[in-house]
Amino acid sequence: MKKILVLMLILLLPVFLLSGCVNNEPILSLSYVEWYTTTEEIDNMVFGNVYLNLSGSTTGDKVTVVTYGDGIIDELELDLDQDKKFSQDIVILFTCEADNIPREYSTVLTAYTGSYITSISLESEELAYLE
């Protein structure tokens, strides 16, 4: 009986020890990233938008991107198809004071699988609303 117990411990112990080493973090890969701006005039005010057009895939359950504008920060969930691919054009930032000053913009793309996450920080080149 003791031999069977020792044999079971020898066989099962590596399984328990290695189970904590399995990497469950989702994979997040990007195939296309494009930043651009647009403007819109409403009541003599020029509003500006910073867009991020991106495509990619994940092994995660969901993918989000951080958006912000006029002081409001949000996390927008991207649409995943059945192959866990995404392709969307997202307004990352909007402002009611569009100008011609070049600025860099940034966001964070995050994939989730349970409590595991993988994040990618994205930064634009210098962009201006007006030329």
BAVOGU-246707 format. One record per atom (N, C-alpha, C): residue in three letters; residue number from 1; x, y, z. Coordinates in Angstrom, 2 decimals. Atoms other than C-alpha are relative to their C-alpha. Layout:
! BAVOGU-246707
ALA; NUM; X; Y; Z
...
! end
This chain:
! BAVOGU-246707
MET; 1; 0.81; -1.19; 0.00
MET; 1; 0.00; 0.00; 0.00
MET; 1; 0.86; 1.27; 0.00
LYS; 2; -0.89; -1.15; -0.07
LYS; 2; 2.81; 2.41; 0.88
LYS; 2; 0.70; 0.20; -1.34
LYS; 3; -0.68; -0.10; 1.29
LYS; 3; 4.52; 1.61; -2.42
LYS; 3; -0.91; 0.66; -1.04
ILE; 4; 0.95; -0.60; 0.94
ILE; 4; 1.37; 2.55; -4.36
ILE; 4; -0.15; 1.49; 0.29
LEU; 5; 0.11; -1.40; -0.39
LEU; 5; 1.04; 5.81; -2.42
LEU; 5; 1.24; 0.78; -0.44
VAL; 6; -1.25; -0.65; 0.40
VAL; 6; 4.71; 6.68; -3.05
VAL; 6; 0.05; 0.13; -1.52
LEU; 7; 0.02; -0.02; 1.45
LEU; 7; 4.34; 5.79; -6.73
LEU; 7; -0.96; 1.07; -0.52
MET; 8; 0.98; -1.03; 0.40
MET; 8; 1.23; 8.01; -7.03
MET; 8; 0.56; 1.39; 0.25
LEU; 9; -0.60; -1.30; -0.30
LEU; 9; 3.07; 10.89; -5.35
LEU; 9; 1.07; 0.34; -1.02
ILE; 10; -1.06; -0.24; 0.97
ILE; 10; 6.01; 10.49; -7.71
ILE; 10; -0.58; 0.37; -1.35
LEU; 11; 0.62; -0.27; 1.29
LEU; 11; 3.72; 10.49; -10.74
LEU; 11; -0.81; 1.30; -0.02
LEU; 12; 0.89; -1.16; -0.02
LEU; 12; 1.34; 13.26; -9.65
LEU; 12; 0.66; 1.29; 0.46
LEU; 13; -0.65; -1.20; -0.51
LEU; 13; 3.72; 15.66; -7.92
LEU; 13; 0.47; 0.94; -1.12
PRO; 14; -0.40; -0.90; 1.08
PRO; 14; 5.25; 16.99; -11.19
PRO; 14; -1.18; 0.70; -0.67
VAL; 15; 1.19; -0.62; 0.59
VAL; 15; 1.74; 17.65; -12.54
VAL; 15; -0.43; 1.20; 0.83
PHE; 16; 0.39; -1.11; -0.87
PHE; 16; 0.87; 19.81; -9.54
PHE; 16; 1.03; 1.13; 0.00
LEU; 17; -1.05; -1.03; 0.00
LEU; 17; 4.21; 21.61; -9.57
LEU; 17; 0.02; 0.76; -1.32
LEU; 18; -0.06; -0.65; 1.31
LEU; 18; 4.11; 22.33; -13.31
LEU; 18; -1.27; 0.75; -0.35
SER; 19; 1.25; -0.68; 0.34
SER; 19; 0.48; 23.43; -13.35
SER; 19; 0.06; 1.48; 0.33
GLY; 20; -0.17; -1.41; -0.32
GLY; 20; 1.51; 26.73; -11.74
GLY; 20; 0.90; 0.72; -0.98
CYS; 21; -0.92; -0.59; 0.96
CYS; 21; 4.04; 27.29; -14.52
CYS; 21; -0.62; 0.19; -1.38
VAL; 22; 0.64; -0.12; 1.30
VAL; 22; 1.58; 27.11; -17.41
VAL; 22; -0.37; 1.45; -0.24
ASN; 23; 0.28; -1.39; 0.32
ASN; 23; 1.29; 30.47; -19.14
ASN; 23; -1.38; 0.11; -0.64
ASN; 24; 1.36; -0.16; 0.50
ASN; 24; -2.40; 31.32; -19.55
ASN; 24; -0.25; 1.39; -0.56
GLU; 25; 0.19; -1.34; 0.53
GLU; 25; -1.78; 34.86; -20.75
GLU; 25; -0.39; -0.07; -1.47
PRO; 26; 0.42; 0.04; 1.40
PRO; 26; -3.58; 35.54; -24.02
PRO; 26; 1.05; 0.62; -0.92
ILE; 27; -0.87; -0.57; 1.03
ILE; 27; -1.61; 36.23; -27.18
ILE; 27; -0.79; 1.09; -0.70
LEU; 28; 0.61; -1.14; 0.68
LEU; 28; -2.37; 39.58; -28.81
LEU; 28; 0.96; 0.45; -1.09
SER; 29; -0.88; -0.41; 1.09
SER; 29; -0.96; 40.36; -32.25
SER; 29; -0.74; 0.98; -0.91
LEU; 30; 0.55; -1.03; 0.87
LEU; 30; -1.49; 43.32; -34.54
LEU; 30; 0.53; -0.18; -1.41
SER; 31; -0.42; 0.10; 1.39
SER; 31; -1.43; 43.16; -38.33
SER; 31; -0.07; 1.34; -0.72
TYR; 32; 0.13; -1.32; 0.63
TYR; 32; -2.39; 46.78; -39.14
TYR; 32; -0.30; 1.04; 1.07
VAL; 33; 0.23; -1.12; -0.92
VAL; 33; -2.19; 50.06; -37.18
VAL; 33; 0.16; 1.29; -0.78
GLU; 34; -0.06; -1.31; 0.67
GLU; 34; -3.00; 53.49; -38.62
GLU; 34; -0.69; 1.04; 0.88
TRP; 35; 0.55; -1.14; -0.74
TRP; 35; -3.53; 56.75; -36.72
TRP; 35; -0.32; 1.10; -1.01
TYR; 36; 0.30; -1.16; 0.84
TYR; 36; -5.27; 59.74; -38.37
TYR; 36; -1.00; 0.90; 0.73
THR; 37; 0.90; -0.98; -0.62
THR; 37; -7.31; 62.85; -37.53
THR; 37; -1.06; 0.43; -1.01
THR; 38; 1.05; -0.64; 0.80
THR; 38; -10.55; 64.40; -38.80
THR; 38; -0.49; 1.21; 0.77
THR; 39; 0.62; -1.16; -0.64
THR; 39; -12.32; 67.68; -38.11
THR; 39; -1.43; 0.14; -0.48
GLU; 40; 1.39; -0.27; 0.33
GLU; 40; -15.92; 68.79; -38.10
GLU; 40; -0.36; 1.37; 0.59
GLU; 41; 0.39; -1.32; -0.50
GLU; 41; -17.27; 72.34; -37.81
GLU; 41; -1.48; -0.02; 0.37
ILE; 42; 1.36; -0.09; -0.51
ILE; 42; -20.38; 72.82; -35.67
ILE; 42; -0.13; 1.33; 0.73
ASP; 43; 0.24; -1.31; -0.64
ASP; 43; -21.68; 76.29; -34.75
ASP; 43; 1.29; 0.80; 0.17
ASN; 44; -1.24; -0.77; 0.03
ASN; 44; -18.39; 77.99; -35.67
ASN; 44; 1.10; -0.53; 0.93
MET; 45; -1.06; 0.65; -0.78
MET; 45; -16.37; 75.57; -33.50
MET; 45; 0.53; -1.16; -0.81
VAL; 46; -0.61; 1.09; 0.74
VAL; 46; -13.92; 73.13; -35.02
VAL; 46; 0.34; -1.13; 0.98
PHE; 47; -0.22; 1.18; -0.83
PHE; 47; -14.08; 69.72; -33.35
PHE; 47; 1.02; -0.91; -0.69
GLY; 48; -1.00; 0.91; 0.55
GLY; 48; -11.23; 67.25; -33.80
GLY; 48; -0.12; -1.39; 0.58
ASN; 49; 0.01; 1.39; -0.42
ASN; 49; -11.09; 63.47; -33.63
ASN; 49; 1.33; -0.65; -0.36
VAL; 50; -1.17; 0.82; 0.28
VAL; 50; -8.09; 61.16; -33.38
VAL; 50; -0.51; -1.43; -0.13
TYR; 51; 0.46; 1.36; 0.29
TYR; 51; -8.80; 57.77; -34.96
TYR; 51; 1.16; -0.98; 0.04
LEU; 52; -0.94; 1.11; 0.09
LEU; 52; -7.03; 54.45; -34.68
LEU; 52; -0.70; -1.11; -0.79
ASN; 53; 0.51; 1.08; 0.81
ASN; 53; -7.69; 51.95; -37.44
ASN; 53; 0.94; -1.18; 0.22
LEU; 54; -0.89; 1.11; -0.30
LEU; 54; -6.38; 48.55; -36.38
LEU; 54; -0.65; -1.35; -0.30
SER; 55; 0.40; 1.39; 0.25
SER; 55; -6.57; 44.85; -37.20
SER; 55; 0.98; -0.90; 0.72
GLY; 56; -0.87; 0.96; -0.65
GLY; 56; -5.22; 41.82; -35.44
GLY; 56; -0.78; -1.22; 0.45
SER; 57; 0.64; 1.20; -0.51
SER; 57; -6.01; 38.64; -33.57
SER; 57; 0.46; -0.25; 1.44
THR; 58; -0.31; 0.32; -1.39
THR; 58; -5.96; 37.17; -30.07
THR; 58; -0.36; -1.45; 0.28
THR; 59; 0.46; 1.28; -0.53
THR; 59; -6.23; 33.92; -28.19
THR; 59; -0.89; 0.25; 1.21
GLY; 60; 0.80; -0.37; -1.16
GLY; 60; -8.12; 35.81; -25.48
GLY; 60; -1.49; -0.06; -0.25
ASP; 61; 1.46; 0.01; 0.07
ASP; 61; -11.83; 36.00; -24.73
ASP; 61; -0.55; 1.35; -0.46
LYS; 62; 0.42; -1.33; 0.44
LYS; 62; -12.06; 39.76; -25.33
LYS; 62; 1.21; 0.90; -0.13
VAL; 63; -1.05; -0.99; 0.22
VAL; 63; -9.97; 42.73; -26.47
VAL; 63; -0.62; 1.37; 0.20
THR; 64; 0.49; -1.35; -0.22
THR; 64; -10.39; 46.33; -25.32
THR; 64; 1.08; 1.01; -0.39
VAL; 65; -0.91; -1.10; 0.28
VAL; 65; -8.86; 49.69; -26.22
VAL; 65; -0.46; 1.19; 0.85
VAL; 66; 0.30; -1.16; -0.83
VAL; 66; -8.66; 52.77; -23.99
VAL; 66; -0.29; 1.20; -0.90
THR; 67; 0.36; -1.22; 0.72
THR; 67; -10.44; 55.87; -25.36
THR; 67; -0.14; 1.12; 1.01
TYR; 68; 0.14; -1.13; -0.90
TYR; 68; -10.56; 59.36; -23.93
TYR; 68; -0.34; 1.25; -0.80
GLY; 69; 0.35; -1.27; 0.62
GLY; 69; -11.94; 62.77; -24.72
GLY; 69; -0.74; 0.87; 0.98
ASP; 70; 0.60; -0.95; -0.93
ASP; 70; -12.95; 65.85; -22.80
ASP; 70; 0.03; -0.51; 1.44
GLY; 71; -0.19; 0.43; -1.38
GLY; 71; -11.65; 64.22; -19.61
GLY; 71; -0.64; -1.33; 0.35
ILE; 72; 0.66; 1.27; -0.28
ILE; 72; -13.63; 60.97; -19.90
ILE; 72; 0.84; -1.14; -0.56
ILE; 73; -0.79; 1.16; 0.42
ILE; 73; -11.57; 57.77; -20.01
ILE; 73; -0.92; -1.21; 0.02
ASP; 74; 0.87; 1.17; 0.12
ASP; 74; -13.28; 54.59; -21.18
ASP; 74; 0.81; -1.14; -0.60
GLU; 75; -0.61; 1.17; 0.59
GLU; 75; -12.39; 51.08; -22.27
GLU; 75; -1.04; -0.62; -0.93
LEU; 76; 0.92; 0.47; 1.02
LEU; 76; -14.10; 50.07; -25.52
LEU; 76; 0.34; -1.44; -0.38
GLU; 77; -0.23; 1.39; 0.39
GLU; 77; -14.52; 46.35; -26.25
GLU; 77; -0.11; -0.13; -1.52
LEU; 78; -0.01; 0.20; 1.44
LEU; 78; -13.62; 45.39; -29.82
LEU; 78; -0.82; -1.23; -0.36
ASP; 79; 0.76; 1.13; 0.50
ASP; 79; -15.73; 43.02; -31.90
ASP; 79; 0.96; -1.07; -0.49
LEU; 80; -0.80; 1.13; 0.44
LEU; 80; -14.11; 39.59; -32.31
LEU; 80; -0.86; -0.92; -0.87
ASP; 81; 0.74; 0.96; 0.81
ASP; 81; -15.14; 37.24; -35.11
ASP; 81; 0.22; -1.42; 0.56
GLN; 82; -0.10; 1.37; -0.51
GLN; 82; -15.33; 33.44; -34.72
GLN; 82; 1.44; -0.51; 0.08
ASP; 83; -1.41; 0.37; -0.05
ASP; 83; -11.58; 33.18; -35.36
ASP; 83; 0.80; 0.88; 0.96
LYS; 84; -0.59; -0.92; -0.97
LYS; 84; -10.90; 35.79; -32.65
LYS; 84; 0.88; 1.05; -0.67
LYS; 85; -0.66; -1.09; 0.71
LYS; 85; -9.80; 38.38; -35.20
LYS; 85; -0.85; 1.25; 0.15
PHE; 86; 0.70; -1.27; -0.11
PHE; 86; -10.69; 42.06; -35.02
PHE; 86; 0.52; 0.95; -1.07
SER; 87; -0.37; -1.04; 0.96
SER; 87; -10.66; 44.98; -37.46
SER; 87; -0.99; 1.14; 0.21
GLN; 88; 0.89; -1.11; -0.32
GLN; 88; -12.06; 48.32; -36.34
GLN; 88; 0.69; 1.34; -0.16
ASP; 89; -0.40; -1.39; 0.07
ASP; 89; -11.79; 52.06; -36.80
ASP; 89; -0.61; 0.66; 1.23
ILE; 90; 0.47; -0.46; -1.31
ILE; 90; -12.04; 53.67; -33.33
ILE; 90; 0.38; 1.46; 0.22
VAL; 91; -0.33; -1.35; -0.44
VAL; 91; -12.25; 57.25; -32.12
VAL; 91; 0.67; -0.13; 1.36
ILE; 92; -0.76; 0.09; -1.24
ILE; 92; -9.53; 57.34; -29.48
ILE; 92; -0.19; 1.26; 0.84
LEU; 93; 0.10; -1.27; -0.71
LEU; 93; -9.89; 61.02; -28.59
LEU; 93; -0.82; 0.98; -0.82
PHE; 94; 0.68; -1.10; 0.68
PHE; 94; -12.15; 63.94; -29.41
PHE; 94; 0.20; 1.27; 0.82
THR; 95; -0.17; -1.27; -0.68
THR; 95; -11.81; 67.61; -28.59
THR; 95; -0.82; 1.07; -0.73
CYS; 96; 0.75; -1.10; 0.61
CYS; 96; -13.79; 70.78; -29.21
CYS; 96; 0.93; 1.16; -0.39
GLU; 97; -0.96; -1.05; 0.32
GLU; 97; -10.61; 72.78; -29.81
GLU; 97; 1.08; -0.53; -0.95
ALA; 98; -0.98; 0.49; 0.97
ALA; 98; -8.94; 71.38; -32.93
ALA; 98; 0.93; 1.12; -0.41
ASP; 99; -1.00; -1.00; 0.39
ASP; 99; -5.72; 73.19; -33.85
ASP; 99; 1.03; -0.63; -0.92
ASN; 100; -1.04; 0.51; 0.91
ASN; 100; -2.62; 72.79; -36.00
ASN; 100; 1.30; -0.37; 0.72
ILE; 101; -1.19; 0.35; -0.78
ILE; 101; -0.18; 71.91; -33.20
ILE; 101; 0.20; -1.52; -0.05
PRO; 102; -0.25; 1.46; 0.06
PRO; 102; 1.41; 68.47; -33.82
PRO; 102; 0.15; -0.59; 1.41
ARG; 103; -0.07; 0.69; -1.29
ARG; 103; 0.95; 66.09; -30.90
ARG; 103; 0.05; -1.50; -0.24
GLU; 104; 0.03; 1.46; 0.03
GLU; 104; 1.52; 62.41; -30.18
GLU; 104; -1.12; -0.46; 0.91
TYR; 105; 1.11; 0.56; -0.77
TYR; 105; -1.39; 60.33; -28.91
TYR; 105; 0.32; -1.45; 0.32
SER; 106; -0.29; 1.37; -0.39
SER; 106; -1.42; 56.99; -27.16
SER; 106; -1.27; -0.68; 0.52
THR; 107; 1.08; 0.81; -0.56
THR; 107; -3.70; 54.19; -26.05
THR; 107; 0.58; -1.34; 0.41
VAL; 108; -0.41; 1.33; -0.41
VAL; 108; -3.53; 50.69; -24.59
VAL; 108; -1.03; -1.00; -0.49
LEU; 109; 0.82; 1.10; 0.49
LEU; 109; -4.89; 47.56; -26.24
LEU; 109; 0.23; -1.16; 0.96
THR; 110; -0.13; 1.07; -0.99
THR; 110; -5.62; 44.71; -23.79
THR; 110; -0.85; -1.20; -0.40
ALA; 111; 0.72; 1.26; 0.21
ALA; 111; -6.59; 41.06; -24.32
ALA; 111; -0.20; -0.66; 1.36
TYR; 112; 0.35; 0.63; -1.27
TYR; 112; -8.32; 39.18; -21.48
TYR; 112; -0.34; -1.47; -0.20
THR; 113; 0.43; 1.39; -0.13
THR; 113; -8.60; 35.47; -20.67
THR; 113; -0.12; -0.26; 1.49
GLY; 114; 0.20; 0.13; -1.44
GLY; 114; -10.14; 35.03; -17.24
GLY; 114; 0.66; 1.15; 0.72
SER; 115; -0.71; -1.07; -0.74
SER; 115; -7.89; 36.94; -14.83
SER; 115; 1.36; 0.32; -0.62
TYR; 116; -1.27; -0.26; 0.67
TYR; 116; -4.93; 36.90; -17.25
TYR; 116; -0.19; 1.07; -1.07
ILE; 117; 0.06; -1.06; 1.00
ILE; 117; -4.16; 39.89; -19.46
ILE; 117; 1.32; 0.11; -0.75
THR; 118; -1.16; -0.40; 0.79
THR; 118; -1.79; 40.92; -22.21
THR; 118; -0.31; 1.39; -0.55
SER; 119; 0.23; -1.38; 0.45
SER; 119; -1.43; 44.63; -23.03
SER; 119; 1.09; 0.44; -0.96
ILE; 120; -0.93; -0.63; 0.93
ILE; 120; 0.18; 46.53; -25.88
ILE; 120; -0.25; 1.50; 0.04
SER; 121; 0.11; -1.46; 0.04
SER; 121; 0.85; 50.26; -25.63
SER; 121; 0.25; 0.46; -1.44
LEU; 122; -0.13; -0.53; 1.35
LEU; 122; 0.36; 52.12; -28.91
LEU; 122; 0.17; 1.50; 0.07
GLU; 123; -0.22; -1.44; 0.05
GLU; 123; 1.65; 55.60; -29.71
GLU; 123; 0.03; 0.45; -1.45
SER; 124; 0.05; -0.53; 1.35
SER; 124; 0.97; 57.69; -32.78
SER; 124; 1.26; 0.77; -0.33
GLU; 125; -0.99; -1.00; 0.40
GLU; 125; 3.40; 59.72; -34.79
GLU; 125; -0.61; 1.36; 0.30
GLU; 126; 0.57; -1.32; -0.25
GLU; 126; 2.92; 63.48; -34.47
GLU; 126; -1.13; 0.26; -0.98
LEU; 127; 1.20; -0.29; 0.79
LEU; 127; -0.56; 64.40; -35.70
LEU; 127; -0.51; 1.38; 0.33
ALA; 128; 0.67; -1.29; -0.22
ALA; 128; -2.30; 67.75; -36.15
ALA; 128; -1.38; -0.07; -0.65
TYR; 129; 1.36; 0.00; 0.56
TYR; 129; -5.99; 68.41; -36.80
TYR; 129; -0.08; 0.86; -1.25
LEU; 130; 0.07; -0.97; 1.10
LEU; 130; -5.47; 71.39; -39.10
LEU; 130; 1.38; 0.19; -0.60
GLU; 131; -1.30; -0.24; 0.66
GLU; 131; -2.75; 72.08; -41.65
GLU; 131; 0.20; 1.47; -0.25
! end
